[in-house]
Amino acid sequence: MSEAAVGGIVLAIPGIIDLCLKYGHFLKQKIETYRHMQEIARLDHFIVELVQGELHILLTFFYSLHGTQPLEDQTRTLFEQLRLLLERIVAQFSVSDPSVWVKIKFSFHGRKSLDNACGELEQWYIRFLRRAVVFLVFGGPGTTATGSAAMGHSQVLSRVQRIRRAILDPVPESIMTKLQLDAFESSVILRKLDRSSVYASDVGSELVEYRTYDARAPPGEIKATRSLIRDFAAALHESDPSTMGLLRCNGFSAEPVYNRFALRFQYPVGKTGPHTLEHLLTHASNQSPGIRHSLSDRIALVRKLASAVLYVHSCGFVHKNIRPGNILIFDTIAPEGTNPAKTAFPNVVGEPFLVGFDSVRKAAAASSMIRVEEWRKNIYLHPDRHRMAQGDEFTMRHDIYSLGVVLLEISLWDTFTNKETGIGKYLWEKREGGQVLRTPEVLQARYLEIARSQVPRVFGNKYRDVVISCLEGLKNEEEANYYFRQIEMQFSSTATELAAAAWRTVVIADVIAPSLFGTSAPHRRFRYTFTNTTTACVIDLFCLLDIYC
């Protein structure tokens, strides 16, 4: 009989977790005996996480939340799955020290079963991380207070917790009034960064982006643009550059003479020499054989980008222009007495920050449906955005697609804008009169083909799955629907409070809005055009990258 049920009594979540940890300690002892097997090394990595690593901290967090509804109902099955997986593995090992014959027999008959079980454990861990992120971002205020001690020791949870506070905590009115800044003095020189729409000021270590409007725009349209820029500046004013992959916004200034508003950002502390990711990917140093930068450095870069997209979307905005030219990489200022080249481009990847917000808009606002003509930009756009038909308005899902193309470039350390000698040659076909860019649907198919064939060799299967999830969207609707059930149950049942929560987190899709709001005004207001796979895809990306290394 399983230890999880004694005399017909089913253990509560803390009891199941205790049992899983007991199995973990047993397996940790047995692993030493079978250390020579590759499958054991794979199991060892998970068991270390279970008994003393990140997973142990996460389990402790959920342990502390015992009795919280609907946590009990939604996570019991998940913990039961872990228990059953561990019991299957434990059953393959004898309690006493094995003889030589037992070891040989295990090597021949137990390896495949163990390898399959390890794969299931890794998939379980990914599902578990998704639940943890959902519960933290969308859970009620009591959720995080109860488990705060555990969260302080978890990199995943502490990072999501900082994002949650930035999203849900309102910007004080005293801050909002200070966001409107005076225009630059005429003596200030702004230098445009190479391959970027961002300008660097020669005073005050400030970076600037411009949002323009038509010279003939009526006052109401200009006022709406100002409101958008103010709200976006307020969101990024609360960002944490060290964890979110976004620069802190000082505020904005109006320049009516030039029909534009300026978004003004701080240099991150201890950083200098901004340049774009596109500049890094096309640098002459990449012409030498091999990739200059380590796997860990490139994974760290991608994690930051995933955090940036998650934050922007959760604050209720779509970026609309995610590409290497809109990702700034900063060098670290070298300590005094050291060689600056060791901490500078191109010898190190540097610190990435998502920029290029000159086209940003609120997710719920009407799309302008402006066609992008420049091929260096439109190769990052979802095929829907090329049709420009009704229903093809820009959504968060389209941002995720663009991010997937960038992640593909990072894995191969090349850019699709390099059509002469790099991976960009896959996007063009020869016709009479020269080369022609392939259709958007063919481009998507090419990206997926490259992801499946080339990424596993350089980045592994998990990263390949991340890229494919971005390019295709999650196909598992059951997983996506889980997130929306969590939101529906966690927040207050009153329409007003639920609408406010929906606005802040921007995850109430059209598929669930009718059941929450009916045909009321809040439903019409929050009737977003993006699909319910978008948030699931971002969370999937965020969690996969945190588990990757």
C-alpha positions in Angstrom: 0.0 0.0 0.0 1.2 3.5 -0.7 2.4 5.5 2.2 0.2 8.4 1.0 -3.0 6.6 2.1 -3.1 4.8 5.4 -6.4 3.3 6.6 -8.3 5.1 3.9 -7.0 8.5 5.1 -5.7 10.7 2.3 -2.8 12.9 3.3 -3.1 16.7 3.0 -0.6 18.6 0.9 2.0 19.0 3.7 1.9 15.2 4.2 2.4 14.6 0.5 5.3 17.0 0.4 6.9 15.4 3.5 6.6 12.0 1.8 8.2 13.3 -1.4 11.1 14.8 0.6 11.5 11.4 2.4 11.8 9.6 -1.0 14.3 12.3 -2.1 16.6 11.6 0.8 16.4 7.9 0.2 17.3 8.3 -3.4 20.1 10.7 -2.6 21.7 7.9 -0.6 21.2 5.3 -3.3 22.5 7.5 -6.1 26.1 7.2 -4.6 26.0 3.5 -5.3 25.1 3.8 -8.9 27.1 7.0 -9.7 28.7 5.5 -12.8 25.4 5.5 -14.9 24.5 8.5 -17.0 20.8 8.2 -16.1 21.8 8.4 -12.4 23.5 11.7 -13.0 20.3 13.0 -14.6 18.3 11.8 -11.5 20.9 13.3 -9.2 20.4 16.8 -10.6 16.6 16.6 -9.8 17.1 15.0 -6.3 19.6 17.7 -5.3 17.0 20.3 -6.3 14.4 18.4 -4.3 16.2 18.0 -1.0 18.3 21.2 -0.8 17.9 23.3 -3.9 15.4 25.6 -5.6 12.7 23.0 -5.7 13.0 22.4 -2.0 12.4 26.1 -1.3 9.4 26.2 -3.6 7.9 23.1 -1.9 8.5 24.8 1.4 6.6 27.8 0.1 3.6 25.7 -0.9 3.8 23.8 2.4 3.4 27.1 4.3 0.2 27.9 2.3 -1.6 24.7 3.4 -5.3 25.3 3.7 -5.4 28.2 1.2 -8.2 27.9 -1.2 -8.3 27.2 -4.1 -4.7 26.2 -3.7 -5.6 22.9 -2.0 -7.9 21.7 -4.9 -5.7 23.0 -7.7 -2.3 21.7 -6.6 -3.1 18.4 -4.8 -3.1 16.5 -8.1 0.3 18.0 -9.0 1.9 16.9 -5.8 0.3 13.5 -6.1 1.9 13.1 -9.5 5.3 13.9 -8.0 4.7 11.3 -5.2 3.8 8.6 -7.7 6.8 9.3 -9.9 9.2 9.2 -6.9 7.6 5.9 -5.7 8.1 4.3 -9.2 11.8 5.3 -9.0 12.2 4.2 -5.3 10.8 0.8 -6.2 13.7 0.2 -8.6 16.3 0.3 -5.8 16.7 -2.3 -3.1 16.6 -1.1 0.5 19.8 -2.9 1.5 23.2 -2.3 -0.2 23.0 -4.0 -3.7 25.3 -6.8 -4.7 27.4 -6.7 -7.8 24.8 -8.9 -9.6 22.0 -6.5 -8.6 24.0 -3.6 -10.0 24.6 -5.4 -13.3 20.9 -6.4 -13.5 19.9 -2.8 -12.9 22.3 -1.6 -15.6 20.6 -3.8 -18.2 17.0 -3.6 -17.1 16.5 -0.4 -15.1 18.2 2.2 -17.2 15.4 2.8 -19.7 12.7 2.9 -17.1 14.8 5.3 -15.0 15.5 7.5 -18.1 11.8 7.7 -18.8 11.0 8.6 -15.2 13.6 11.4 -15.2 12.0 12.9 -18.3 8.6 12.8 -16.5 10.2 14.5 -13.4 11.6 17.3 -15.5 8.2 17.9 -17.2 6.6 17.9 -13.8 9.0 20.5 -12.6 8.1 22.8 -15.5 4.3 22.4 -14.7 5.0 23.1 -11.1 6.9 26.3 -11.9 4.0 27.5 -14.0 1.6 27.0 -11.1 4.0 28.8 -8.7 4.3 31.8 -11.1 0.5 32.0 -11.6 -0.2 31.8 -7.9 2.3 34.5 -7.1 1.3 36.9 -9.8 -2.4 36.4 -9.7 -2.9 35.3 -6.1 -4.5 37.4 -3.4 -2.5 39.6 -1.0 -2.6 36.9 1.8 -0.8 34.5 -0.5 2.5 36.3 -0.6 2.4 37.3 3.0 2.1 33.7 4.2 5.0 32.4 2.1 7.3 35.5 2.2 10.0 33.7 4.2 10.3 31.0 1.5 10.2 33.5 -1.3 13.1 35.4 0.0 15.4 32.4 -0.8 13.9 31.5 -4.2 15.3 33.2 -7.3 12.2 32.4 -9.3 9.7 33.5 -6.7 11.5 36.5 -5.5 11.9 37.8 -9.1 8.2 37.2 -9.9 7.3 38.8 -6.6 9.1 42.0 -7.5 7.3 42.0 -10.8 4.0 41.5 -9.0 4.5 44.4 -6.6 5.4 46.7 -9.5 2.3 45.7 -11.4 -0.3 45.7 -8.6 0.9 48.6 -6.4 -0.6 51.9 -7.7 1.8 54.7 -8.6 1.5 57.4 -5.9 -0.1 60.6 -7.2 2.9 62.5 -6.0 5.0 60.5 -8.4 2.6 60.9 -11.3 2.7 64.7 -11.1 6.5 64.6 -11.3 6.7 62.5 -14.4 6.1 65.5 -16.7 9.6 66.9 -17.2 10.8 70.1 -18.7 12.0 69.9 -22.3 15.7 69.6 -23.0 17.8 72.8 -23.1 18.9 73.7 -26.6 22.5 73.2 -25.6 21.9 69.5 -24.9 23.3 67.2 -27.7 21.5 63.9 -28.4 23.4 61.2 -30.2 21.4 58.5 -32.0 22.7 55.0 -31.2 23.8 52.8 -34.1 21.0 50.6 -35.5 18.5 52.0 -32.9 15.8 54.6 -32.5 17.2 55.5 -29.1 19.2 58.7 -28.4 21.9 59.2 -25.8 22.2 62.6 -24.0 25.6 64.1 -23.5 24.6 65.3 -20.0 23.0 63.4 -17.1 23.5 59.8 -18.5 20.0 59.8 -20.0 18.5 57.9 -22.9 15.6 59.2 -25.0 12.9 57.7 -27.2 10.4 59.7 -29.2 6.7 59.1 -29.8 5.5 61.3 -32.7 2.1 62.4 -33.8 0.7 63.9 -37.0 1.2 67.7 -37.3 -2.5 67.9 -38.2 -3.7 65.8 -35.3 -6.7 67.3 -33.4 -6.2 68.3 -29.7 -8.1 65.2 -28.5 -5.7 62.8 -30.3 -2.7 64.7 -28.9 -4.2 64.5 -25.4 -4.7 60.7 -25.8 -1.1 60.3 -26.9 0.1 62.3 -23.9 -2.1 60.1 -21.6 -0.6 56.9 -23.1 3.0 58.2 -22.7 2.3 59.3 -19.1 0.8 55.9 -18.1 3.7 54.0 -19.8 6.3 56.3 -18.1 4.6 55.6 -14.8 4.8 51.8 -15.3 8.4 51.9 -16.2 9.2 54.4 -13.4 8.4 51.5 -11.0 10.5 48.9 -12.9 13.6 47.3 -11.4 16.4 47.3 -14.0 18.4 44.7 -12.2 15.7 42.0 -12.6 13.2 43.1 -15.2 15.3 43.9 -18.2 13.8 47.4 -18.5 15.3 50.8 -17.9 13.8 52.9 -15.2 11.9 55.8 -16.8 12.6 59.3 -15.3 9.5 60.7 -17.0 8.5 62.3 -20.2 8.6 65.8 -21.8 6.5 67.4 -24.5 8.1 68.9 -27.7 5.1 70.4 -29.6 7.4 72.2 -32.1 8.5 68.7 -33.3 5.1 67.1 -32.8 6.4 64.5 -30.3 6.8 63.4 -26.7 10.1 62.2 -25.3 10.4 59.2 -23.0 13.5 59.6 -20.9 15.3 56.7 -19.2 18.1 56.4 -16.7 21.4 54.6 -17.4 21.4 51.5 -15.2 23.8 51.8 -12.2 27.3 50.7 -13.0 26.7 50.4 -16.7 28.1 52.3 -19.7 28.5 52.1 -23.5 25.1 51.1 -24.8 24.9 49.3 -28.1 22.2 47.2 -29.7 22.0 43.4 -29.8 21.9 43.7 -33.6 25.3 45.4 -33.4 26.6 42.6 -31.3 25.3 39.9 -33.6 26.7 41.5 -36.7 30.1 42.5 -35.2 33.3 41.4 -37.0 34.2 39.2 -34.0 31.5 36.8 -35.1 33.3 36.0 -38.3 35.8 33.9 -36.5 34.9 30.2 -36.0 32.8 29.3 -33.0 30.5 31.4 -30.7 32.4 33.9 -28.5 30.0 33.9 -25.6 29.2 31.1 -23.2 25.8 29.3 -23.0 25.2 30.7 -19.5 25.8 34.3 -20.6 23.3 33.9 -23.5 20.7 32.2 -21.3 21.1 35.1 -18.8 20.4 37.5 -21.7 17.3 35.6 -22.7 16.0 35.4 -19.2 16.1 39.2 -18.9 14.2 39.6 -22.2 11.5 37.2 -21.0 11.1 39.2 -17.8 10.8 42.4 -19.7 8.1 41.1 -22.0 6.2 39.6 -19.0 6.3 43.0 -17.2 5.3 45.1 -20.2 2.3 42.8 -21.0 1.3 42.5 -17.3 1.1 46.3 -17.1 -1.3 46.3 -20.0 0.8 47.3 -23.0 2.0 45.7 -26.2 5.4 46.5 -27.5 4.8 46.0 -31.3 8.5 46.1 -32.3 10.6 43.4 -30.6 13.8 42.9 -32.5 17.6 43.0 -31.9 17.7 46.7 -32.8 15.4 47.4 -29.9 17.5 45.5 -27.3 20.2 47.6 -25.8 23.3 45.9 -24.3 25.3 47.8 -21.7 28.9 47.2 -20.6 29.8 47.0 -17.0 32.1 49.8 -15.7 35.4 48.1 -14.9 36.7 48.4 -11.3 39.5 50.8 -10.9 42.9 49.3 -11.7 41.5 46.5 -14.0 41.5 46.1 -17.7 38.2 47.7 -19.1 38.3 45.4 -22.1 37.5 42.4 -19.9 34.1 43.8 -19.0 33.3 45.5 -22.3 31.8 44.6 -25.7 32.6 42.4 -27.6 34.4 40.3 -25.0 31.3 39.9 -22.8 27.6 39.9 -23.7 26.7 42.7 -21.3 23.4 43.5 -19.7 20.3 43.6 -21.9 17.4 46.0 -21.7 14.3 46.1 -23.9 13.7 49.5 -25.6 12.0 50.7 -28.8 8.8 51.9 -27.2 8.0 54.5 -29.9 5.0 52.3 -31.1 3.8 51.0 -27.7 0.1 51.1 -27.0 -2.3 49.8 -24.5 -3.5 46.3 -25.1 -7.1 47.3 -25.0 -6.8 50.2 -27.3 -7.7 50.1 -31.0 -4.9 49.1 -33.3 -3.8 51.7 -35.9 -3.2 48.9 -38.4 -0.2 50.6 -40.0 1.7 48.4 -42.4 5.5 48.0 -41.7 7.3 48.3 -45.1 11.0 47.9 -44.0 12.0 44.3 -44.4 14.5 44.4 -41.5 11.6 45.1 -39.2 8.7 43.1 -40.8 10.7 39.8 -40.7 10.0 39.8 -37.0 6.2 40.3 -37.4 3.7 37.5 -37.1 2.1 36.5 -40.4 -1.3 37.9 -39.2 0.3 41.4 -39.1 1.1 41.2 -42.9 -2.5 40.5 -43.9 -3.8 43.6 -42.2 -7.3 42.3 -42.4 -10.0 42.7 -39.8 -9.1 40.6 -36.7 -5.3 40.9 -37.4 -4.9 43.8 -34.9 -1.6 43.7 -33.0 -1.9 41.6 -29.8 0.4 40.3 -27.1 0.6 37.0 -29.0 2.3 38.9 -31.8 4.9 40.2 -29.4 5.6 36.7 -28.3 6.1 35.6 -31.9 8.7 38.4 -32.4 10.4 37.4 -29.2 10.6 33.8 -30.5 12.5 35.0 -33.6 14.9 36.9 -31.4 15.5 33.9 -29.2 16.2 31.9 -32.3 18.9 34.4 -33.4 20.5 34.4 -29.9 20.8 30.6 -29.9 22.6 30.7 -33.3 24.4 34.0 -32.4 23.5 35.4 -35.8 20.8 37.7 -37.2 18.3 37.2 -40.0 19.0 40.8 -41.1 22.4 39.5 -42.3 21.2 38.1 -45.7 24.6 37.9 -47.4 26.6 35.4 -45.2 24.5 34.7 -42.2 21.2 32.9 -41.4 19.4 35.6 -43.2 20.0 33.8 -46.5 17.3 31.3 -45.5 14.6 34.0 -45.8 15.2 34.9 -49.4 14.5 33.1 -52.7 16.0 33.7 -56.1 13.8 35.0 -58.9 14.4 36.7 -62.1 15.7 40.1 -61.4 17.2 39.3 -58.0 16.3 38.0 -54.5 12.8 38.3 -53.1 11.8 38.0 -49.4 9.7 34.9 -48.8 6.1 35.2 -47.8 5.3 35.7 -44.1 3.8 32.2 -43.8 7.0 30.7 -45.4 9.1 32.7 -43.0 7.3 31.3 -40.0 7.8 27.8 -41.4 11.5 28.5 -42.0 11.9 29.7 -38.4 10.3 26.6 -37.1 12.4 24.4 -39.3 15.6 26.1 -38.1 14.5 25.8 -34.5 13.9 22.1 -34.8 17.0 21.2 -36.8 19.7 23.6 -35.5 18.8 24.8 -32.0 19.1 21.4 -30.1 22.7 21.0 -31.2 23.8 24.4 -29.7 21.2 25.1 -27.0 19.4 21.8 -26.2 15.8 20.5 -26.6 14.3 22.6 -23.8 15.3 25.9 -25.4 14.1 24.6 -28.7 10.7 24.0 -27.1 10.7 27.6 -25.8 11.3 29.0 -29.3 8.7 26.8 -30.8 6.1 27.8 -28.1 6.7 31.4 -29.0 6.5 30.9 -32.8 3.4 28.6 -32.7 1.7 29.6 -29.4 0.8 27.0 -26.8 -1.3 24.2 -28.3 -2.4 22.8 -24.9 -5.5 24.9 -24.2 -6.1 22.9 -21.0 -2.9 24.4 -19.6 -3.9 27.9 -20.8 -7.4 27.6 -19.3 -5.9 26.7 -16.0 -4.4 30.2 -15.6 -7.7 31.8 -16.2 -9.5 29.6 -13.7 -6.8 30.6 -11.2 -7.5 34.3 -11.8 -11.2 33.9 -11.6 -11.0 32.1 -8.3 -8.2 34.2 -6.7 -9.6 37.7 -7.1 -12.7 39.2 -5.4 -16.0 38.2 -6.9 -17.3 41.8 -7.2 -17.3 43.0 -10.8 -15.5 46.3 -9.9 -12.5 44.7 -8.1 -12.2 41.9 -10.7 -12.2 44.4 -13.5 -9.4 46.4 -11.8 -7.4 43.2 -11.4 -8.0 42.3 -15.0 -6.8 45.7 -16.1 -3.6 45.5 -14.1 -2.6 42.0 -15.1 -4.1 42.0 -18.6 -4.9 38.4 -18.7 -8.7 38.3 -18.9 -9.2 37.1 -22.5 -12.4 37.3 -24.5 -12.9 33.6 -23.9 -13.5 34.1 -20.2 -14.7 37.7 -20.0 -18.4 36.9 -20.7 -18.5 34.4 -17.8 -17.0 37.0 -15.5 -18.7 40.2 -16.6 -21.7 39.0 -18.8 -22.6 41.7 -21.3 -21.9 44.6 -18.8 -19.7 47.6 -19.5 -16.7 46.0 -17.8 -16.9 43.1 -20.3 -17.0 45.5 -23.2 -14.1 47.5 -21.8 -11.9 44.4 -21.3 -12.8 42.6 -24.4 -9.2 42.1 -25.6 -8.4 40.8 -29.0 -5.5 38.6 -28.0 -6.1 34.8 -27.4 -6.0 33.0 -24.1 -2.7 31.3 -25.1 -0.8 34.5 -24.7 -0.3 34.7 -21.0 0.3 31.0 -20.8 3.0 31.3 -23.5 4.8 34.1 -21.6 4.6 32.2 -18.3 5.7 29.0 -20.1 8.7 31.0 -21.5 9.5 32.6 -18.1 9.5 29.3 -16.3 11.3 27.2 -18.9 14.2 29.7 -19.0 14.4 29.7 -15.2 14.7 25.9 -15.0 17.0 25.7 -18.0 20.4 26.0 -16.2 
